[in-house]
Amino acid sequence: MFSKSKINEPGPKQGGEAVTRPTSESPMNAPKSNTDTSSSAPKAKPPASILSSDLTVKGNLRTTGDIQIEGQVEGDIRAHLLTVGEGATVKGEVMADDVVVNGRVVGRVRGLKVRLTATARVEGDIIHKTIAIESGAHFEGSVARRDDPLNTTGGARPAAQGGGAPAPAPGSGSGSEAKA
């Protein structure tokens, strides 16, 4: 404490004011830290939205946060982290940065990280960057690895690469870039 007050005193270079300022600054800092905490709280990840087991949703869900599904959803879901509970059923396309399937999904699954646990049942294609399938998981469909699985215009990205190749063909310097 003494070293802190010594640090504070040389800053203002006025001993009397330094003692007064820490006292007046402490209450000022407290509201600022509360304000900072409040501003930090929105920056901190909020808890996942939970759709309980007795809930049935017909329609699309979209959030930048996390969703945990325990009930039934008929529609597409877009989230940051999506967890499909053991008793849950999702009928529609699922898109999230992280997808954890413990229950049933009927439809396409797109995710940077996709994990099918032992209790998972997926009927549909999985497009992923990384995937983990535990022993016991049921899966019917195809699996495709993509660098950007969340890009729904999958044809546009290869077209952009393909578009880059034809444009460089007239220019010899651009041709080498198309190969890269």
C-alpha positions as CSV (number, residue, x, y, z in Angstrom):
1,M,0.0,0.0,0.0
2,F,2.8,2.4,0.9
3,S,4.5,1.7,-2.4
4,K,1.2,2.4,-4.3
5,S,0.7,5.7,-2.5
6,K,4.4,6.6,-3.2
7,I,3.7,5.8,-6.9
8,N,0.6,8.0,-6.8
9,E,2.3,10.9,-4.9
10,P,5.2,11.4,-7.4
11,G,2.8,11.4,-10.3
12,P,0.9,14.5,-9.2
13,K,4.0,15.8,-7.4
14,Q,1.8,17.3,-4.7
15,G,1.8,15.3,-1.6
16,G,-1.4,16.8,-0.1
17,E,-3.3,16.5,-3.3
18,A,-2.0,13.0,-3.9
19,V,-3.5,11.8,-0.6
20,T,-6.7,13.6,-1.5
21,R,-6.9,12.4,-5.1
22,P,-6.6,8.7,-4.4
23,T,-9.5,9.2,-2.0
24,S,-11.5,11.1,-4.6
25,E,-10.2,8.9,-7.5
26,S,-11.1,5.7,-5.7
27,P,-14.9,6.5,-5.9
28,M,-14.4,7.7,-9.4
29,N,-12.5,4.6,-10.3
30,A,-15.1,2.4,-8.7
31,P,-17.9,3.7,-11.0
32,K,-15.5,3.5,-14.0
33,S,-14.7,-0.1,-13.1
34,N,-18.4,-0.8,-12.7
35,T,-18.9,0.9,-16.1
36,D,-16.0,-1.1,-17.5
37,T,-17.5,-4.2,-15.9
38,S,-20.8,-3.4,-17.6
39,S,-19.1,-2.8,-20.9
40,S,-17.0,-5.9,-20.4
41,A,-20.2,-7.9,-19.6
42,P,-21.7,-7.4,-23.1
43,K,-18.3,-8.3,-24.5
44,A,-18.2,-11.4,-22.3
45,K,-20.0,-14.4,-23.8
46,P,-23.6,-14.5,-22.6
47,P,-25.0,-17.8,-21.5
48,A,-26.5,-20.1,-24.1
49,S,-30.2,-19.7,-25.0
50,I,-31.9,-22.9,-24.1
51,L,-34.9,-24.3,-25.8
52,S,-36.4,-26.7,-23.3
53,S,-37.5,-30.3,-24.0
54,D,-41.2,-29.3,-23.9
55,L,-40.8,-26.6,-26.6
56,T,-41.5,-27.1,-30.3
57,V,-40.3,-24.3,-32.7
58,K,-41.5,-24.1,-36.3
59,G,-39.4,-21.5,-38.0
60,N,-35.8,-20.4,-38.5
61,L,-33.5,-19.4,-35.6
62,R,-30.6,-17.0,-36.0
63,T,-28.3,-15.6,-33.3
64,T,-24.6,-14.6,-33.0
65,G,-24.7,-16.3,-29.6
66,D,-25.0,-19.9,-28.4
67,I,-28.1,-22.1,-28.5
68,Q,-28.8,-25.3,-26.7
69,I,-31.7,-27.3,-28.2
70,E,-33.4,-29.8,-25.9
71,G,-36.8,-29.7,-27.7
72,Q,-37.9,-29.9,-31.4
73,V,-37.1,-27.4,-34.1
74,E,-38.4,-27.5,-37.6
75,G,-36.4,-24.9,-39.5
76,D,-32.9,-23.7,-40.1
77,I,-30.6,-22.7,-37.3
78,R,-27.7,-20.3,-37.4
79,A,-25.6,-19.7,-34.3
80,H,-22.1,-19.4,-32.9
81,L,-22.2,-22.6,-30.9
82,L,-25.1,-25.0,-31.4
83,T,-25.7,-27.9,-29.0
84,V,-28.4,-30.4,-29.9
85,G,-29.4,-32.2,-26.7
86,E,-29.8,-36.0,-26.4
87,G,-33.6,-35.8,-26.6
88,A,-33.7,-33.0,-29.2
89,T,-34.7,-33.2,-32.9
90,V,-33.8,-30.6,-35.5
91,K,-35.3,-30.8,-39.0
92,G,-33.6,-28.3,-41.2
93,E,-30.1,-26.9,-42.0
94,V,-27.8,-26.3,-39.1
95,M,-25.0,-23.7,-39.4
96,A,-22.6,-22.8,-36.6
97,D,-19.0,-22.2,-35.9
98,D,-19.2,-25.1,-33.4
99,V,-21.8,-27.8,-33.7
100,V,-22.2,-30.5,-31.0
101,V,-24.8,-33.1,-31.8
102,N,-26.0,-35.3,-29.0
103,G,-29.5,-35.9,-30.4
104,R,-31.1,-36.1,-33.9
105,V,-30.6,-33.8,-36.9
106,V,-32.4,-34.3,-40.2
107,G,-30.8,-32.0,-42.7
108,R,-27.5,-30.5,-43.6
109,V,-24.9,-29.7,-40.9
110,R,-22.4,-26.9,-41.6
111,G,-19.7,-26.0,-39.1
112,L,-16.1,-25.1,-38.6
113,K,-16.0,-27.7,-35.8
114,V,-18.6,-30.5,-35.9
115,R,-18.8,-33.2,-33.2
116,L,-21.1,-36.1,-33.2
117,T,-21.3,-37.8,-29.8
118,A,-22.1,-41.4,-29.2
119,T,-25.8,-40.6,-28.9
120,A,-26.0,-38.5,-32.1
121,R,-28.2,-39.5,-35.1
122,V,-27.6,-37.4,-38.2
123,E,-29.4,-37.9,-41.5
124,G,-27.9,-35.4,-44.0
125,D,-24.7,-34.1,-45.3
126,I,-22.0,-32.6,-43.1
127,I,-19.8,-29.8,-44.4
128,H,-17.0,-29.0,-42.0
129,K,-13.5,-27.8,-41.4
130,T,-12.8,-30.3,-38.6
131,I,-15.0,-33.2,-37.5
132,A,-15.1,-35.7,-34.7
133,I,-17.4,-38.7,-34.7
134,E,-17.5,-40.7,-31.5
135,S,-18.0,-44.4,-31.6
136,G,-21.7,-45.2,-31.5
137,A,-22.9,-42.2,-33.4
138,H,-25.3,-42.9,-36.3
139,F,-24.7,-41.0,-39.5
140,E,-26.3,-41.3,-42.9
141,G,-25.1,-38.9,-45.6
142,S,-21.9,-37.5,-47.0
143,V,-19.0,-35.7,-45.4
144,A,-17.1,-32.9,-47.1
145,R,-14.2,-30.9,-45.7
146,R,-14.1,-27.2,-46.7
147,D,-11.9,-24.3,-45.5
148,D,-15.0,-22.2,-45.2
149,P,-18.0,-24.5,-44.5
150,L,-20.2,-21.7,-43.4
151,N,-20.1,-20.1,-46.9
152,T,-23.5,-21.2,-48.3
153,T,-22.5,-20.1,-51.8
154,G,-20.2,-23.1,-52.2
155,G,-20.4,-22.8,-55.9
156,A,-19.5,-19.1,-55.8
157,R,-16.2,-19.7,-54.0
158,P,-14.9,-22.3,-56.5
159,A,-16.3,-20.0,-59.3
160,A,-14.3,-17.2,-57.8
161,Q,-11.2,-19.4,-57.9
162,G,-12.2,-20.6,-61.4
163,G,-13.0,-17.0,-62.3
164,G,-9.5,-16.1,-61.2
165,A,-8.1,-18.7,-63.5
166,P,-9.8,-17.6,-66.8
167,A,-9.1,-14.0,-66.2
168,P,-5.3,-14.6,-65.7
169,A,-5.2,-16.8,-68.8
170,P,-5.0,-13.7,-71.1
171,G,-2.3,-12.2,-68.9
172,S,0.8,-14.5,-68.5
173,G,1.7,-13.0,-65.1
174,S,-1.7,-13.6,-63.7
175,G,-1.6,-17.2,-64.9
176,S,1.0,-18.0,-62.3
177,E,-1.2,-16.4,-59.6
178,A,-4.1,-18.6,-60.7
179,K,-2.0,-21.7,-60.1
180,A,-1.1,-20.5,-56.6
